[in-house]
Each structure stands twice: as C-alpha cells, then as structure tokens.
C-alpha cells in the first residue's frame, strides 16, 4: 500500500510555536530563508538582510522538520514563483483544489498537524539507514543517492536523481531538452555505490512516471491501484510515426512513446489535461484527479508538438462538447468521432 511507504515518523512532532527562527528548505534541498512569522494559515519566510525577500507559504505545504530545518513539500522554483510577496500572502491558494486535497491528506495521516509538525525522514520506519538490500528497497539515507545514476531493470540509463520526495524520487535526463521521471521509491531496489537500479523497465518508467511536475499523493495512490498500463483496445502504439493533415504545411514527427503526461493545449491556449494513452487514430487526454475529464481526440487535430505540449486545431469548447467521454467509446463511436 502507498501509505505504508510514507516516510515520516508519526509519534514525534514539533509544536508550531518552536518553528519561528528555523531554516526553511525546499523539497529539492534548497535554502529558502528563515521563518519569521507564523499565522493561522501561513508561514512567512524571510531571505536576505539588506535586500529582503519574503515568501508566504500556506502551512499545509510544510512536509516536516529535520533538526533545525523545516521542509516545504515544493521545489525552490515553485516556492519562488507562487509565494513571493513583499507584504501580504495571496488568499487564492487556500481555495485551490490541489491544496485542499493536500490538507485533507495531512489531516488524515497527521491528525495533530494543527498543533505540531511531524518529523521529516527520508528513511522508511524500521529500516537500517546504512544497509542495502535487493529485496526490500534501498536501505540507506536517501541524500546519499542525490545526483546518482538510475538504471532500469533492462540495464538502460534513465537519468540522475535530482530531488527526493516523500514517496518518490525525481530523476532528470538530458541537458538541454530535459525529461523528468517521478519514480515511487518502492521501485528502487538496489544501490552499488554508483548506480541506483529500478525494478521497472525503462519503457514502464516512461509510460507511467514521466511528467513535468511532481505528482500529488492522490495521483500516486491512484497509479499504484491501477493495473499495468494498457492502451485502449485496437489502439496499438505506433512510435515514431509521421502525420500529415490538411492544416499542416509539412509532415509532423511525433515521438508517441515520449508524449505520455505531456500537456495538451487548444487554439484558445487552454490546457485541457495531459496525454494519458496513445492509439492508432486517437490520443486520450486526462484532466483532473478527483473530478476526472477524459477526451478522446483524433490525431488529425494535432498541429504542433514543442517538446512539452501538444497543440490542437480545436478550441477548448469544441474539445469538451465533441470529444469528452465518461467511458471508453465503442469502435462505432470512434468511427463517428474520426469523421467529425
């Protein structure tokens, strides 16, 4: 179960009144600043002495404490982009659906979170921190594998470990055109001092865990409950295919095996979700976690791929009205969709 992999000790907490003055660190181990004030909903972080920067971070983004550090469950870039403000916090974030889900998750797993912060630990409870086992997972302090190479079970290079989350590691591949994989820790089963080995084949890692930003715990839980990744029946995968439609001046080469979890945008620049599945004539786009929307989109509407997003020759309104389905369409319905 996913919850058995949570990497916190639940019995030890740090009361909020002792947090003031401690260091704040991002989940990718970057110094953010000192915690100056604590309110009912936010912590205020100050960075700098002369040229001061302030970050107002909603309290439920706190992941835990480690010695004199308070760990924020966001990357340095996310904290800077979302919460930088000279004077007042943004109230909008408290109403954000993802934040509400995180709040519910912490309340469920740490009922006393309003009063104290759980200890942050990157080692599963009951595991010897410095031993290694091929059967039970990597048994060592996780910071020792930062920047180490990761290889798949079929001996292919996946990339280097960039950051450590509470139940996954972020693996980065590439220098200019970077790919990111957020792999659950349970799939890392061996470490030889130089390389961490995954129990998954590279193709499985690419299909399930390649994405541009860290997953929510609810997303990871859903992935773990699902059966092995399957394409829609009669929608066989076709890597490396070239497509040409009436709206294109020249053929467009789409690396289908690499677009899982990439964003999909419409002509009115609306992100309608991420690529979930690929087939002969369609892509399936999934939006949301709790309230899921599925779009079965014919490939003929694809007009551009820039490495991070697929662009469609459709407005978001048309995509929703014509191609959104609650359930997988039948072959007859797919034929109708293709002819629209």
DRENROLO-40190 format. One line per field, with one value per residue (C-alpha): x, y, z; residue in one letter; residue number from 1. Coordinates in nm, 2 decimals. Layout:
N
u: c(X_...) $
v: c(Y_...) $
w: c(Z_...) $
residuo: c(A_...) $
num: c(NUM_...) $
END
This chain:
340
u: c(0.00_0.11_0.05_0.29_0.57_0.52_0.85_0.76_0.76_0.42_0.49_0.73_0.61_0.75_0.50_0.44_0.55_0.90_0.92_0.99_1.36_1.42_1.55_1.31_1.42_1.25_1.19_1.48_1.71_1.75_1.78_1.47_1.53_1.44_1.09_0.99_0.62_0.35_-0.02_-0.32_-0.28_0.07_0.43_0.63_0.99_1.25_1.56_1.84_1.95_1.97_1.77_1.50_1.27_0.95_0.76_0.41_0.37_0.04_0.11_-0.01_0.27_0.50_0.63_0.81_1.10_1.46_1.69_1.67_1.52_1.15_1.10_0.85_0.69_0.76_1.07_1.26_1.12_0.77_0.81_0.97_0.71_0.40_0.46_0.70_0.53_0.67_0.38_0.08_0.00_-0.23_-0.56_-0.64_-0.41_-0.62_-0.91_-0.70_-0.83_-0.49_-0.41_-0.74_-0.65_-0.31_-0.47_-0.72_-0.43_-0.23_-0.52_-0.59_-0.23_-0.13_-0.44_-0.24_-0.09_-0.27_-0.07_0.26_0.47_0.57_0.94_1.06_1.25_1.38_1.41_1.12_1.03_1.22_1.49_1.86_1.98_2.31_2.24_2.15_1.90_1.80_1.46_1.32_1.43_1.72_1.81_2.02_1.99_1.83_2.05_2.34_2.19_2.14_2.29_2.35_2.27_1.95_1.92_1.62_1.58_1.67_2.00_1.91_2.00_1.71_1.89_2.03_1.84_1.76_1.54_1.38_1.01_0.82_0.74_0.92_1.25_1.28_1.51_1.63_1.75_1.92_2.09_1.90_1.58_1.53_1.29_1.17_1.06_0.89_0.95_0.80_1.07_0.94_1.07_1.43_1.57_1.95_2.24_2.60_2.76_2.75_2.41_2.06_1.87_1.49_1.28_1.10_1.19_1.27_0.95_0.74_0.91_0.84_0.48_0.38_0.61_0.73_0.59_0.69_0.59_0.57_0.26_0.01_-0.01_-0.36_-0.22_0.05_-0.21_-0.43_-0.14_-0.05_-0.41_-0.43_-0.34_-0.04_-0.06_-0.27_-0.35_-0.71_-0.81_-0.75_-0.54_-0.20_0.11_0.30_0.62_0.80_0.50_0.47_0.13_0.01_-0.32_-0.48_-0.39_-0.01_0.24_0.46_0.46_0.48_0.70_0.56_0.76_0.45_0.64_0.75_0.44_0.26_0.19_0.26_0.03_-0.24_-0.34_-0.62_-0.63_-0.76_-0.44_-0.63_-0.45_-0.72_-0.51_-0.22_-0.18_-0.28_-0.29_-0.19_-0.35_-0.36_-0.60_-0.65_-0.48_-0.66_-0.63_-0.69_-0.77_-0.81_-0.76_-1.08_-1.31_-1.17_-1.24_-1.14_-1.11_-1.08_-0.91_-0.84_-0.48_-0.58_-0.64_-0.28_-0.09_0.22_0.44_0.70_0.86_0.63_0.29_0.07_-0.13_-0.47_-0.66_-0.96_-1.10_-1.14_-1.52_-1.53_-1.29_-1.53_-1.86_-1.75_-1.48_-1.53_-1.65_-1.70_-1.63_-1.42_-1.61_-1.70_-1.55_-1.86_-1.84_-1.47_-1.56_-1.81_-1.55_-1.30_-1.55_-1.65) $
v: c(0.00_0.35_0.48_0.21_0.39_0.73_0.85_1.03_0.92_0.99_0.98_1.28_1.63_1.99_2.24_2.54_2.79_2.65_2.69_3.06_3.13_2.79_2.74_2.67_2.43_2.32_1.95_1.97_2.06_2.43_2.70_2.93_3.15_3.19_3.15_3.49_3.47_3.21_3.28_3.06_2.97_3.08_3.07_3.38_3.32_3.59_3.57_3.83_4.10_4.42_4.32_4.12_3.87_3.74_3.42_3.35_2.97_2.80_2.59_2.27_2.27_2.20_1.85_1.80_1.91_1.78_1.91_2.29_2.27_2.30_2.11_2.25_2.00_2.22_2.28_2.60_2.73_2.66_2.85_3.15_3.15_3.10_3.27_3.56_3.87_4.18_4.24_4.01_3.64_3.55_3.42_3.24_2.95_2.85_2.78_2.58_2.23_2.07_2.25_2.13_1.77_1.80_1.95_1.66_1.41_1.56_1.58_1.21_1.10_1.35_1.44_1.67_1.88_2.19_2.18_2.03_1.93_1.56_1.47_1.45_1.13_1.00_0.65_0.41_0.32_0.02_0.03_0.03_0.36_0.24_-0.12_-0.22_-0.49_-0.60_-0.74_-0.47_-0.15_0.09_0.09_0.40_0.77_0.90_1.21_0.97_0.89_1.25_1.30_0.93_0.75_0.54_0.24_0.03_-0.34_-0.38_-0.20_0.12_0.46_0.67_0.97_1.12_1.17_1.54_1.55_1.33_1.34_1.18_0.87_0.92_1.03_1.28_1.16_1.40_1.30_1.53_1.87_2.09_1.91_1.76_1.48_1.42_1.10_1.08_0.72_0.57_0.46_0.11_0.05_0.13_-0.19_-0.19_0.05_-0.04_0.29_0.45_0.35_0.30_0.02_0.02_-0.29_-0.14_-0.15_0.19_0.18_0.13_0.43_0.64_0.54_0.57_0.83_1.08_1.42_1.79_1.84_1.63_1.42_1.47_1.18_1.12_1.07_0.83_0.64_0.61_0.49_0.22_0.09_0.07_-0.24_-0.23_0.05_-0.06_0.11_0.12_-0.20_-0.17_0.15_0.00_0.21_0.35_0.52_0.75_0.79_1.09_1.25_1.49_1.67_1.94_2.20_2.12_2.25_1.95_1.62_1.64_1.39_1.29_1.06_0.89_0.69_1.01_1.22_1.04_1.30_1.59_1.89_1.93_2.29_2.42_2.71_2.94_2.84_2.63_2.34_2.06_1.80_1.55_1.28_0.96_0.70_0.67_0.47_0.43_0.72_0.88_1.03_1.02_1.33_1.32_1.62_1.63_1.37_1.36_1.50_1.34_1.45_1.23_1.35_1.10_1.32_1.22_1.27_1.47_1.77_1.78_2.07_2.12_1.95_2.17_1.91_1.99_2.04_1.91_2.18_2.11_2.28_2.29_2.53_2.41_2.44_2.21_1.97_1.94_1.93_1.69_1.47_1.44_1.10_0.94_0.60_0.45_0.48_0.18_0.12_0.26_0.57_0.61_0.59_0.87_1.08_1.03_1.16_1.47) $
w: c(0.00_-0.08_0.28_0.41_0.22_0.38_0.52_0.83_1.20_1.33_1.70_1.73_1.65_1.67_1.80_1.57_1.84_1.81_1.43_1.43_1.35_1.19_0.84_0.56_0.29_-0.03_-0.11_-0.36_-0.06_-0.14_0.13_0.11_0.42_0.78_0.92_1.05_1.14_1.17_1.12_1.12_0.75_0.65_0.74_0.64_0.52_0.50_0.28_0.29_0.53_0.31_0.01_0.18_0.00_0.16_0.09_0.23_0.21_0.32_0.63_0.48_0.23_0.52_0.49_0.82_1.04_1.03_1.31_1.26_0.91_0.82_0.49_0.24_0.00_-0.30_-0.52_-0.48_-0.82_-0.71_-0.39_-0.57_-0.85_-0.64_-0.30_-0.34_-0.20_-0.02_0.21_0.20_0.11_-0.17_-0.04_-0.36_-0.28_0.02_-0.21_-0.47_-0.52_-0.51_-0.18_-0.03_-0.12_0.04_0.35_0.37_0.32_0.60_0.84_0.77_0.82_1.09_1.29_1.52_1.23_1.35_1.67_1.56_1.26_1.21_1.18_0.82_0.75_0.41_0.55_0.59_0.95_1.08_0.81_0.90_0.74_0.61_0.49_0.14_0.03_-0.32_-0.19_0.03_-0.13_-0.09_0.28_0.32_0.38_0.07_0.05_-0.03_-0.37_-0.48_-0.83_-0.87_-1.20_-1.22_-1.45_-1.54_-1.49_-1.86_-1.79_-1.97_-1.83_-1.70_-1.57_-1.24_-0.92_-0.89_-0.58_-0.31_-0.23_0.05_-0.16_-0.49_-0.64_-0.92_-1.20_-1.46_-1.81_-2.06_-2.06_-2.29_-2.36_-2.01_-1.92_-1.56_-1.41_-1.06_-0.96_-0.64_-0.41_-0.38_-0.74_-0.64_-0.52_-0.54_-0.50_-0.57_-0.46_-0.80_-0.96_-0.83_-1.00_-1.06_-1.08_-1.37_-1.74_-1.89_-2.11_-1.80_-1.63_-1.93_-1.97_-1.60_-1.44_-1.69_-1.63_-1.59_-1.22_-0.91_-0.86_-0.58_-0.32_-0.45_-0.80_-0.68_-0.49_-0.80_-1.01_-0.76_-0.75_-1.13_-1.32_-1.55_-1.81_-2.10_-2.43_-2.54_-2.73_-3.11_-3.04_-3.08_-3.01_-3.31_-3.21_-3.45_-3.69_-3.91_-3.95_-4.22_-4.22_-4.43_-4.17_-4.19_-4.44_-4.39_-4.21_-3.83_-3.65_-3.31_-3.08_-2.95_-2.69_-2.52_-2.50_-2.21_-1.94_-2.18_-2.17_-2.44_-2.54_-2.77_-3.01_-2.73_-2.52_-2.27_-2.11_-2.12_-1.95_-2.01_-2.26_-2.09_-2.37_-2.74_-3.01_-3.39_-3.45_-3.11_-2.81_-2.48_-2.26_-1.89_-1.68_-1.30_-1.02_-0.81_-1.08_-1.39_-1.75_-2.04_-2.40_-2.69_-2.96_-3.32_-3.41_-3.72_-3.49_-3.38_-3.54_-3.32_-3.07_-2.89_-2.66_-2.36_-2.51_-2.80_-2.97_-3.12_-3.40_-3.17_-2.92_-2.56_-2.61_-2.91_-2.74_-2.45_-2.64_-2.91_-2.77_-2.39_-2.27_-1.93_-2.06_-2.34_-2.67_-2.87_-3.21_-3.38_-3.17_-3.25_-3.62_-3.57_-3.38_-3.66_-3.92_-3.73) $
residuo: c(X_X_X_X_X_X_X_X_X_X_X_X_X_X_X_X_X_X_X_X_X_X_X_X_X_X_X_X_X_X_X_X_X_X_X_X_X_X_X_X_X_X_X_X_X_X_X_X_X_X_X_X_X_X_X_X_X_X_X_X_X_X_X_X_X_X_X_X_X_X_X_X_X_X_X_X_X_X_X_X_X_X_X_X_X_X_X_X_X_X_X_X_X_X_X_X_X_X_X_X_X_X_X_X_X_X_X_X_X_X_X_X_X_X_X_X_X_X_X_X_X_X_X_X_X_X_X_X_X_X_X_X_X_X_X_X_X_X_X_X_X_X_X_X_X_X_X_X_X_X_X_X_X_X_X_X_X_X_X_X_X_X_X_X_X_X_X_X_X_X_X_X_X_X_X_X_X_X_X_X_X_X_X_X_X_X_X_X_X_X_X_X_X_X_X_X_X_X_X_X_X_X_X_X_X_X_X_X_X_X_X_X_X_X_X_X_X_X_X_X_X_X_X_X_X_X_X_X_X_X_X_X_X_X_X_X_X_X_X_X_X_X_X_X_X_X_X_X_X_X_X_X_X_X_X_X_X_X_X_X_X_X_X_X_X_X_X_X_X_X_X_X_X_X_X_X_X_X_X_X_X_X_X_X_X_X_X_X_X_X_X_X_X_X_X_X_X_X_X_X_X_X_X_X_X_X_X_X_X_X_X_X_X_X_X_X_X_X_X_X_X_X_X_X_X_X_X_X_X_X_X_X_X_X_X_X_X_X_X_X) $
num: c(1_2_3_4_5_6_7_8_9_10_11_12_13_14_15_16_17_18_19_20_21_22_23_24_25_26_27_28_29_30_31_32_33_34_35_36_37_38_39_40_41_42_43_44_45_46_47_48_49_50_51_52_53_54_55_56_57_58_59_60_61_62_63_64_65_66_67_68_69_70_71_72_73_74_75_76_77_78_79_80_81_82_83_84_85_86_87_88_89_90_91_92_93_94_95_96_97_98_99_100_101_102_103_104_105_106_107_108_109_110_111_112_113_114_115_116_117_118_119_120_121_122_123_124_125_126_127_128_129_130_131_132_133_134_135_136_137_138_139_140_141_142_143_144_145_146_147_148_149_150_151_152_153_154_155_156_157_158_159_160_161_162_163_164_165_166_167_168_169_170_171_172_173_174_175_176_177_178_179_180_181_182_183_184_185_186_187_188_189_190_191_192_193_194_195_196_197_198_199_200_201_202_203_204_205_206_207_208_209_210_211_212_213_214_215_216_217_218_219_220_221_222_223_224_225_226_227_228_229_230_231_232_233_234_235_236_237_238_239_240_241_242_243_244_245_246_247_248_249_250_251_252_253_254_255_256_257_258_259_260_261_262_263_264_265_266_267_268_269_270_271_272_273_274_275_276_277_278_279_280_281_282_283_284_285_286_287_288_289_290_291_292_293_294_295_296_297_298_299_300_301_302_303_304_305_306_307_308_309_310_311_312_313_314_315_316_317_318_319_320_321_322_323_324_325_326_327_328_329_330_331_332_333_334_335_336_337_338_339_340) $
END
